[in-house]
Amino acid sequence: MTAVIEVQNLTKRYKDKRALDNVSLSLDGGAIYGLLGRNGAGKTTLMSILTAQNFESSGTVKVFGEHPYENTHVLNRVCFVRESQKYPDDAYPRHAFQAASLFFENWDQALADELIEQFQLPMKQTIKKLSRGQLSAVGVIIGLASRADLTFFDEPYLGLDAVARQIFYDRLLEDYAEHPRTIVLSSHLIDEVSNLIEKVIVIDNGQILLNEDTDAVRDRAVTVVGDAAKVDAWASGREVLHRESLGRVASVTVLGRLSAEERAEITASGLDLAPVSLQQLIVRLTQKAESTPTGDAAKEGVR
């Protein structure tokens, strides 16, 4: 399968700080990717460079096989819905949608009209006067109705209530099923998007910690709970991501897949097995990475 995005040794510096630190990444087409990590991890910086709204300090960047900067062949196929999108003070939502319909050749006005109704977007207010959630709805509608070959959603749900977020998730899956393309969904609400994404990319301190299929990631860790002495004996020699205890009971999360025989032995010894959610795993991996810093990444902050 042809890679839609290819990044090699990508670094972005802001004076003495690194926002991206030697990132290498390849994304195939026709999938929903979750670009996950805490605020300030480097997600927005990476997407900005991939969409030619920022520049790399070093390394190579290719989108659809070419560098995106001032490249209409690439940029006409890319939609970037960003949290800080600016509009003219006198612009109404219809102006934003009209502009998008002229830029994106696959624009679906019927879908946009449906979403306007579902999000209850007030079309007679200027964008400047919209609430935070309503402004997010404008971006979500453009991102979905554009049907661009490559769409980036940068924290698209900010300000949306639970009902509106679910509308977005449902319509995203529905339209993606009917019109497959490549979607990169940046989020720190990991549990909410875990059922949407097919592939997981975790970034922290400007470095890629994880880039795998979501199903494979779910089996990468397990939590064992029970008598502290037994738990610690079982975890000895394993890669421990997290440990907590209360009295004589301990809970240990370890990295590594367990065989059916190992699971049976754990149960037979009187210990309990608990699944690790995608969010728990990513949080623990991030904490582990930050507790063992190496090289320049240990010394420099990110944006």
C-alpha positions in Angstrom: 0.0 0.0 0.0 1.3 3.5 -0.9 2.2 5.7 2.0 0.1 8.9 2.1 2.5 10.5 4.6 6.3 9.8 4.9 8.4 11.6 7.5 12.0 10.9 8.2 14.1 12.4 11.0 11.8 15.4 11.3 12.9 18.0 13.9 11.3 21.3 14.7 13.1 23.8 16.9 11.9 27.0 18.4 15.1 28.8 19.6 16.4 26.4 22.2 13.4 24.2 22.4 12.4 21.2 20.3 8.7 20.7 19.5 9.5 17.6 17.4 12.6 15.5 18.0 13.8 13.3 15.1 10.4 12.0 14.2 10.1 9.2 11.6 6.6 8.1 10.6 4.8 6.5 7.7 1.0 6.5 7.2 -0.8 4.3 4.7 -3.9 5.5 3.0 -7.5 4.5 3.8 -7.5 4.4 7.6 -8.5 6.5 10.6 -5.5 7.3 12.7 -5.5 8.5 16.2 -2.7 11.0 16.9 -2.8 10.9 20.7 -0.9 12.6 23.5 -1.2 15.2 26.2 -1.5 18.9 25.4 1.8 20.3 24.3 3.1 16.9 23.1 3.8 18.1 19.6 0.6 17.0 17.8 -0.3 20.3 16.4 3.2 21.1 15.3 3.4 17.9 13.4 0.1 18.4 11.6 1.0 22.0 10.8 4.2 20.9 9.1 2.3 18.2 7.1 -0.2 20.8 5.9 2.5 23.4 5.0 1.4 25.8 7.7 4.7 25.5 9.4 8.2 24.5 8.4 10.6 21.8 9.6 14.0 22.7 11.0 15.5 19.5 9.5 14.4 16.1 8.1 12.2 15.2 5.2 8.4 15.5 4.8 6.4 14.0 2.0 2.6 14.0 1.6 1.3 12.1 -1.4 4.9 11.6 -2.4 5.8 15.4 -2.5 6.7 18.1 -0.1 3.5 20.0 0.7 4.9 23.6 0.8 3.3 25.8 -2.0 2.3 22.5 -3.7 -1.3 22.8 -5.0 -1.2 19.2 -6.2 -0.9 18.2 -2.5 -2.8 20.9 -0.7 -5.9 20.6 -2.8 -6.2 17.1 -1.4 -5.7 18.0 2.2 -8.1 19.5 4.8 -6.8 20.7 8.2 -9.4 21.5 10.8 -7.5 23.2 13.5 -8.7 24.4 16.9 -7.4 28.0 16.4 -8.9 28.6 12.9 -9.4 32.3 12.2 -12.1 33.9 10.2 -12.8 37.5 9.2 -14.8 39.5 11.8 -17.8 40.0 9.5 -17.9 36.4 8.2 -20.9 34.2 8.7 -20.9 30.4 8.7 -22.2 30.3 5.1 -19.1 32.2 4.0 -16.8 29.6 5.5 -18.8 26.8 3.8 -18.9 28.6 0.4 -15.2 29.1 0.5 -14.7 25.4 1.4 -17.0 24.3 -1.5 -14.8 26.2 -4.0 -11.6 24.7 -2.6 -12.5 21.1 -2.1 -13.6 19.3 -5.3 -15.3 16.5 -3.4 -17.4 19.0 -1.3 -20.9 17.6 -0.4 -23.3 20.4 0.2 -26.1 18.0 1.1 -24.0 16.5 3.9 -23.0 20.0 5.1 -26.7 21.0 5.3 -27.5 17.9 7.3 -24.7 18.6 9.7 -25.8 22.2 10.1 -29.2 21.0 11.2 -27.8 18.3 13.5 -25.4 20.6 15.2 -28.1 23.3 15.4 -25.7 25.8 14.0 -27.1 29.4 14.0 -26.4 30.5 10.4 -27.6 34.1 11.0 -24.8 34.9 13.6 -21.4 36.0 12.6 -18.7 33.5 13.3 -17.1 36.0 15.7 -20.2 35.7 17.9 -20.5 31.9 17.9 -19.8 30.0 21.1 -16.7 27.8 21.4 -18.8 24.7 20.6 -20.5 26.3 17.7 -17.1 27.4 16.2 -16.0 23.8 16.6 -19.1 22.7 14.8 -18.1 24.9 11.8 -14.8 23.1 11.6 -16.2 19.7 12.0 -18.8 20.3 9.2 -16.0 21.5 6.8 -13.8 18.5 7.7 -16.5 16.0 7.0 -18.2 17.6 4.0 -14.9 18.4 2.3 -14.3 14.6 1.8 -10.7 15.5 1.2 -8.3 12.6 0.5 -6.4 13.5 3.7 -8.2 15.2 6.6 -6.7 16.3 9.9 -8.9 17.1 12.9 -7.0 18.9 15.6 -8.9 18.5 18.9 -12.2 19.1 16.9 -14.6 18.6 19.8 -13.5 21.6 22.0 -16.6 23.2 23.4 -18.9 20.5 22.0 -21.2 18.9 24.6 -21.5 15.1 24.9 -24.4 14.9 22.4 -22.6 17.0 19.8 -19.4 15.0 20.2 -21.3 11.8 19.6 -22.9 13.2 16.5 -19.5 14.0 15.2 -18.2 10.5 16.0 -21.2 8.8 14.4 -21.2 10.9 11.3 -17.4 10.5 10.9 -17.7 6.7 10.9 -20.8 6.7 8.7 -19.2 8.9 6.0 -15.8 7.2 6.2 -17.5 3.8 5.6 -19.2 5.2 2.5 -16.3 7.3 1.3 -13.0 5.8 2.5 -10.1 8.2 2.8 -7.3 9.0 5.3 -8.3 10.7 8.5 -5.9 11.8 11.3 -7.8 12.6 14.5 -5.8 14.4 17.1 -7.1 14.1 20.6 -6.3 13.8 24.3 -9.7 12.3 25.1 -8.4 8.9 24.3 -11.2 6.7 25.6 -13.8 8.7 23.7 -12.1 8.1 20.3 -10.7 4.6 21.0 -13.5 2.9 19.1 -13.1 5.2 16.1 -9.4 4.8 15.3 -7.8 1.9 13.5 -4.3 2.9 14.1 -2.7 4.5 17.1 0.1 7.1 17.1 1.3 8.3 20.5 3.5 11.4 20.7 5.1 12.8 23.8 7.8 15.4 24.3 8.0 15.6 20.5 8.9 11.9 20.1 6.8 9.0 18.8 6.2 6.5 21.6 3.9 4.2 19.7 2.7 3.6 16.1 0.6 0.4 15.8 -2.8 -1.0 14.9 -5.3 -0.3 17.6 -6.2 -4.0 18.1 -2.6 -4.9 18.6 -2.1 -2.1 21.2 -5.0 -3.2 23.3 -3.2 -6.5 24.1 0.1 -5.0 24.9 -0.4 -4.6 28.7 -2.3 -6.3 31.5 -3.1 -5.4 35.2 -2.7 -8.0 37.9 -4.4 -7.5 41.2 -4.1 -9.3 44.5 -1.9 -10.1 47.5 1.0 -7.7 47.3 3.7 -10.4 47.9 2.2 -12.6 45.2 1.8 -9.7 42.7 5.3 -8.5 43.2 6.7 -12.0 42.8 4.8 -12.5 39.6 5.9 -9.1 38.2 9.6 -9.6 39.0 11.6 -9.4 35.9 8.8 -7.9 33.8 8.5 -4.4 32.5 6.3 -2.7 35.0 4.4 0.4 33.8 2.6 1.2 37.1 2.2 -0.1 40.6 -0.1 1.0 43.4 -1.1 -0.6 46.6 -3.6 -0.4 49.4 -2.7 -2.3 52.5 -1.8 -5.8 51.5 -3.4 -5.6 48.1 -1.4 -4.4 45.1 -2.1 -3.7 41.5 0.6 -3.9 38.9 0.3 -3.0 35.2 3.0 -4.7 33.1 3.9 -4.4 29.4 3.7 -7.6 27.4 1.2 -10.0 26.0 0.2 -13.0 28.1 -0.5 -16.5 26.7 -3.6 -18.4 27.6 -1.4 -20.6 29.9 0.0 -17.6 31.7 -3.4 -16.2 32.3 -4.6 -19.5 33.7 -1.7 -19.8 36.0 -2.3 -16.2 37.3 -6.0 -17.0 38.0 -5.1 -20.3 39.7 -2.7 -18.5 42.0 -5.5 -16.4 43.4 -4.7 -13.2 41.5 -7.1 -11.3 39.4 -6.5 -10.1 35.8 -7.9 -6.7 34.7 -7.9 -5.3 31.2 -6.0 -2.1 30.5 -7.9 0.5 28.5 -6.2 2.3 25.6 -6.1 5.5 27.7 -4.6 3.7 30.7 -1.9 2.2 28.5 -1.0 5.4 26.8 -0.9 7.3 30.1 1.3 4.7 31.6 3.6 4.6 28.6 3.9 8.4 28.7 4.7 8.4 32.4 7.3 5.7 31.9 8.9 7.6 29.1 9.1 10.8 31.1 10.5 9.0 34.2 13.5 7.7 32.1 14.4 10.7 29.9 17.4 10.4 27.5 19.4 12.8 25.4 18.2 16.2 24.3 14.6 15.3 24.8 15.2 15.2 28.6 16.4 18.7 28.5 14.2 20.5 26.1 10.5 21.4 26.4 7.9 21.1 23.5 5.1 23.2 22.3 
